[in-house]
């Protein structure tokens, strides 16, 4: 699955709930270690999710604090490393759309 194909859906989901593209980008950069510029490059080159996470500078050290259920699966129980990273991102975007504060989303 191509990251650039899913990214607009993250933004749309957030904007429908009066959140912003900037907040989506902040979440993605927090999770992956990308800068805004390097994130845009990944979108422009249409990398798949595997490449997107492989090239990520550094997964945030607080990812273990991302817990709960997403798409019917408990994040803590997902064994596939790539799927776990994708679900981390899904969970964070869901939290944004549900109105959580950025401090809570970014586990501060």
N, C-alpha and C positions, 0 to 999 in steps of 0.2 A: 504494500500500500504506500502511495506517495504522500509524504508529509504535506507538501504544498496543496494537495487535493483535500486534505482534512482541515488544514489551518483556517481557511475561510469559514468553515462550519464552527470552529471554536469562537471566532470573532462574532459571527452572527448570533450564536447562542448567548454570548456575553452582552451584545448590543441590544438584544430583545429584552434583556433585564436591566437596561439602563447602565450597563458597565461599558468599558471602552476597550478599543483595540490596544491602547497603550498598557492597560492592565493585563490583557492576555499576553502581550509581549514580555511584560515584567515577570509574569509567572513562568513563562517558558525559559527566559534567561536565568531566572533564579534556579529553576530545576536543573538546567543543562550546563550553565556556565557560559553560554553564548553571549556575545555582545549584540546589541541591536543590529549592527552592521553585519556581523557573521550570521545572525539568524536570517536576515533578509537574503544573504547569499545562498543559504540552504534552501530557502523557499524558491528563489530564482532558478537554481539549478535542478529543482524538482527531485531531490533525493528521496529515497524510500525511508521508512521509519528506522530500519536497521542501520542504514548509513547515517541517518540523522543522529541517532544515539551513539554510534561508534565514533563519530567525529566530534561529539560534544566534548568541550574542554574538560569538564569535571561535573559529575552528578553531585548535587548539593549534599552536604554531609548530614542534613536533617531529613533526608527522604524516609528514613525509618519511622519518622513521626507521622507520615502519611498513612493513615489506616482507615478501615471501613470497607463498605461494599460498593462496588461499581459494576454495572452491567451484570449483576447477580453473582459476582465473585468477590470473595473477601481478599483484599489486596495482599494481606500478610500471608495468604496461603498459595498465591500464584508462584509456581516454580520456574516457569520459563522467564529468563532474565529480560528479554526484549519485551514480552507481553507485560511484565511487571512495570517496566518503565513507561510503556504506553498507558497503562492503567493509572499510574501515578499522575500523568499529565491529564488524563480524562477526569480524575477525581478533583484535581485542583481547579480545572475549568468549571466543573459542576459546582464546586464551592463558591466560585466567583458568581456564577449565575444565580445561586441561592441567596446571595446578598451578604456573605461573610465579609468581614473587613480584610484588607490586604495583610495586615499584621497577623491575623489568624491563619490565613491561607499560606503565608510564607513562614509559618511556624516560628514566629518571633516571640 
